[in-house]
Amino acid sequence: MAQNPGMSGTVDSYGVVGHPVAHSLSPFIHAMFARQTGQAMSYRLFDFPPEALQESVAAFFARGGRGLNITLPYKVAAVAHANELTKRAQHAGAVNTLAMRKDGTILGDNTDGVGLTQDLCSNRHVVVTHRRVLVIGAGGAARGVLAPLLGLEPQIVVIANRTADRAKALAAAFARLGAVEGVGFRYIAGGAFDLVINATSASLTGEIPDVPVGVVGPDTFCYDMAYGKGDTPFVRWCLELGCRAAVPGWGMLVEQAAESFRLWRGVRPLTGPVLSALTAS
């Protein structure tokens, strides 16, 4: 049962660490979560330069801080700040959530993958089990979501990357978790996929990944892990190809935050109201 520290007048301290971090929507999201669940907590932005990261994170917890979200470019570096990693953080090789435990040790978790699968399955009602999934990109964003995706038992997950060797190496690292294959962009075979996930930063630069148009068909659900005002370039491209539906990653953003909140506070907030507030025009 979650306790409300507000009963004793205590306000617990949380925040998000990045560089830069001023653009982060995490304070807005967690403030809504806190109001909804009656939790007494503060949540701040922390822009720590690389040379001060280790000392600054340690100082935050030494002052009584309870938890941190970690965003770019520190998700890999944050592994070193944890005394123990969850299995999903171990699989991802990166941490986006640090939580101080009662015994004074820090747990490192990665909620990105569960944020994606929660949005796909619960919010979007996408069936992944026994379906063909294409993940575009073989960087940290792809690595962070592969274990939860494979846990849904798709028929196969194909990882496609501009550099085929990176895709193959990533597929090999996750081979024991399910059927996964790594290929270069031009070697994607098998026609249209049931689910196509863009895990590259192409949308942020206004570009489209150089994949064959045949990967998208009329029954394909397309998901861009990037998000912004309006449709991303990837979402627009997929819609032009006649896909079943295409969405940006707002839901993943909110769902991964809700999972962090659950880890910290012992209660999982409702995500619908926050998602509606973020995407309202």
CORSUL-V461026 format. One record per backbone hydrogen bond with DSSP energy under -0.5 kcal/mol. CO is the residue of the C=O (numbers start at 0). NH is the residue of the N-H. If there is no record, write none. Layout:
CO	NH
CO	NH
//
This chain:
2	4
3	6
4	7
4	9
5	8
9	11
11	41
12	65
12	66
13	43
14	68
15	45
16	70
17	47
19	18
20	23
24	28
25	29
26	30
27	31
28	32
29	33
30	34
31	35
32	36
33	37
33	38
38	40
39	11
41	13
43	15
45	17
45	47
46	48
48	51
48	52
49	52
51	55
52	56
53	57
54	58
55	59
56	60
57	61
58	62
59	64
60	63
65	99
66	14
67	97
68	16
70	73
71	18
73	77
74	94
75	78
76	79
77	80
78	81
83	107
85	89
86	90
87	91
88	92
88	93
95	69
96	108
97	67
98	106
100	103
104	100
104	106
105	82
105	83
106	98
107	85
108	95
108	96
110	114
111	115
112	116
113	117
114	118
115	119
116	120
117	121
117	122
118	123
119	125
125	127
127	130
130	132
130	154
130	155
131	193
131	194
132	134
132	157
133	135
133	196
134	136
134	159
135	198
138	142
139	143
140	144
141	144
141	145
142	146
143	112
144	148
145	149
146	150
147	151
148	151
149	152
152	129
155	132
155	157
156	158
156	180
157	134
157	159
158	182
159	136
160	184
161	163
162	165
162	166
163	167
164	168
165	169
166	170
167	171
168	172
169	173
170	173
171	174
173	176
174	177
177	179
178	156
180	158
182	160
183	186
184	187
184	211
193	220
194	133
195	222
196	135
196	198
197	224
200	203
200	204
201	204
201	206
202	205
208	210
211	214
212	215
214	192
214	216
216	219
216	243
219	221
219	243
219	244
220	195
221	246
222	197
222	224
225	248
231	235
232	236
233	237
234	238
235	239
236	240
237	242
238	241
244	221
246	223
247	250
248	252
249	253
250	254
251	255
252	256
253	257
254	258
255	259
256	260
257	261
258	262
259	263
260	264
261	265
266	268
270	274
271	275
272	276
273	277
274	278
275	279
//
